[in-house]
Amino acid sequence: MELYAYQPEDCPALLALFRDTVYTVCARDYSPAELAAWAGGAWDAAAWDQSFRRHVTWVAREGPEIVGFGDLDAQTGYLDRLYVHARFQRQGIATALCDALEAASVPPFVTTCASRTAQGFFLKRGYRIVERQRVLRRGVYLENFRMEKTLAGPGEMEGT
């Protein structure tokens, strides 16, 4: 697996991966109506591209196939998106992406809004739940969790 910095030509593949991952991986945790509110409909590829360009965005590739991506607003420490293709789950891709994103955070912390599906992953990485949220998307409420992690400082061992 190779990680590389986002390129604008990756945007269509990242949008497709996002949709496919939500509809497959998250289907066990969200209803069909919630999935449609989250990932259905038309998406503004230009807006996504601009967001990826403003953020630190890493893309994971396995051979010729894009298998995951994540992005972080480095100035605020907000981890916006982290998605791994359904066929490539539990292979260390999300961990590698998250490691790279956390390393780019300017403040000594990272925050995210994790789905029910991703909550366990972030808890294992040392994030804590700050607040359970209900977010309105396209007329449907989706539950997620505002989470945060304090990053290890220079010379400190994470988890000690």
C-alpha positions as CSV (number, residue, x, y, z in Angstrom):
1,M,0.0,0.0,0.0
2,E,1.2,3.5,-0.9
3,L,0.2,6.8,0.7
4,Y,0.5,9.9,-1.4
5,A,-0.7,13.5,-1.3
6,Y,-4.0,14.2,-2.9
7,Q,-4.0,15.2,-6.6
8,P,-7.1,16.9,-8.2
9,E,-7.5,14.1,-10.7
10,D,-8.2,11.8,-7.7
11,C,-11.4,13.6,-6.8
12,P,-13.9,11.5,-8.8
13,A,-12.5,8.2,-7.4
14,L,-12.6,9.6,-3.8
15,L,-16.2,10.6,-4.2
16,A,-17.1,7.1,-5.5
17,L,-15.2,5.5,-2.7
18,F,-17.0,7.6,-0.2
19,R,-20.4,6.7,-1.5
20,D,-19.6,3.0,-1.9
21,T,-18.0,2.8,1.6
22,V,-21.0,4.5,3.3
23,Y,-23.5,2.2,1.6
24,T,-21.6,-1.0,2.3
25,V,-19.5,-0.6,5.5
26,C,-21.9,1.7,7.3
27,A,-25.0,-0.3,6.4
28,R,-24.8,-2.3,9.6
29,D,-25.0,0.8,11.7
30,Y,-27.4,3.1,9.8
31,S,-30.8,2.7,8.2
32,P,-31.3,2.9,4.4
33,A,-32.9,6.4,5.0
34,E,-29.8,7.5,7.0
35,L,-27.4,6.2,4.4
36,A,-29.3,8.0,1.6
37,A,-29.2,11.3,3.6
38,W,-25.5,10.8,4.2
39,A,-24.2,9.7,0.9
40,G,-27.1,9.8,-1.6
41,G,-27.8,12.3,-4.3
42,A,-25.5,14.5,-6.3
43,W,-22.3,15.8,-4.8
44,D,-20.4,18.9,-5.9
45,A,-17.1,17.5,-7.0
46,A,-15.6,21.0,-7.3
47,A,-16.4,21.8,-3.7
48,W,-14.9,18.5,-2.5
49,D,-11.8,19.2,-4.6
50,Q,-11.4,22.6,-3.0
51,S,-11.9,21.1,0.5
52,F,-9.2,18.4,-0.2
53,R,-6.8,21.1,-1.5
54,R,-7.3,23.3,1.6
55,H,-6.7,20.4,3.9
56,V,-3.9,17.9,4.3
57,T,-5.3,15.0,2.2
58,W,-3.7,11.6,1.9
59,V,-4.8,9.0,-0.5
60,A,-4.0,5.2,-0.2
61,R,-3.4,3.2,-3.3
62,E,-3.0,-0.6,-3.7
63,G,-1.5,-1.1,-7.1
64,P,-3.6,1.0,-9.5
65,E,-6.6,1.1,-7.2
66,I,-7.4,3.9,-4.7
67,V,-8.4,2.1,-1.5
68,G,-8.8,4.9,1.0
69,F,-8.4,8.5,1.8
70,G,-8.5,11.0,4.7
71,D,-8.2,14.7,5.2
72,L,-7.4,17.1,8.0
73,D,-7.6,20.8,8.5
74,A,-4.1,21.1,9.9
75,Q,-4.6,24.5,11.4
76,T,-7.5,23.5,13.6
77,G,-6.7,19.8,14.0
78,Y,-10.1,18.7,12.6
79,L,-10.0,15.3,10.9
80,D,-12.8,15.8,8.4
81,R,-13.0,12.5,6.4
82,L,-11.5,9.0,6.7
83,Y,-12.8,6.3,4.4
84,V,-11.4,2.9,3.4
85,H,-12.9,0.8,0.6
86,A,-15.1,-2.1,1.8
87,R,-12.8,-4.8,0.3
88,F,-9.7,-3.3,2.1
89,Q,-11.1,-3.0,5.7
90,R,-9.0,-4.2,8.6
91,Q,-5.7,-4.1,6.7
92,G,-4.1,-1.2,8.4
93,I,-5.0,1.4,5.8
94,A,-7.1,3.6,8.1
95,T,-4.4,3.4,10.7
96,A,-1.7,4.5,8.2
97,L,-3.9,7.3,6.9
98,C,-4.8,8.5,10.5
99,D,-1.1,8.3,11.6
100,A,-0.2,10.6,8.7
101,L,-3.0,13.0,9.3
102,E,-2.4,13.3,13.1
103,A,1.3,14.0,12.3
104,A,0.2,17.0,10.2
105,S,-1.9,18.6,13.0
106,V,-0.6,22.0,14.1
107,P,-2.3,22.1,17.5
108,P,-1.4,19.2,19.9
109,F,-4.8,17.6,19.4
110,V,-7.1,16.2,16.8
111,T,-10.9,16.3,16.8
112,T,-13.3,14.5,14.6
113,C,-17.0,13.6,14.2
114,A,-17.0,9.8,14.0
115,S,-19.9,7.7,12.8
116,R,-21.2,4.8,14.8
117,T,-19.2,2.6,12.4
118,A,-15.9,4.5,13.0
119,Q,-16.3,5.2,16.7
120,G,-14.5,2.0,17.9
121,F,-11.6,2.6,15.6
122,F,-11.0,6.0,17.1
123,L,-11.5,4.8,20.7
124,K,-8.7,2.2,20.1
125,R,-6.5,5.1,18.9
126,G,-6.9,7.0,22.1
127,Y,-9.7,9.4,21.2
128,R,-12.4,10.1,23.7
129,I,-16.0,10.9,23.2
130,V,-16.8,14.5,23.9
131,E,-20.4,14.6,22.8
132,R,-23.0,12.4,21.1
133,Q,-24.6,14.4,18.3
134,R,-27.6,14.3,16.1
135,V,-26.8,16.0,12.8
136,L,-29.6,16.9,10.3
137,R,-28.7,15.9,6.7
138,R,-31.3,16.2,3.9
139,G,-34.2,16.0,6.4
140,V,-32.9,13.0,8.4
141,Y,-31.0,13.0,11.7
142,L,-27.8,11.1,11.8
143,E,-26.0,10.1,15.0
144,N,-22.3,10.7,15.3
145,F,-19.8,11.4,18.1
146,R,-17.6,14.4,18.5
147,M,-14.3,12.9,19.6
148,E,-10.8,14.3,20.5
149,K,-7.3,13.0,21.1
150,T,-4.4,14.8,22.7
151,L,-1.3,14.1,20.7
152,A,1.9,13.0,22.4
153,G,4.4,15.8,22.7
154,P,8.0,15.7,21.7
155,G,9.8,13.0,23.7
156,E,6.6,11.5,25.1
157,M,5.5,8.0,24.4
158,E,1.9,7.8,23.2
159,G,-0.3,5.8,25.6
160,T,1.9,6.3,28.7
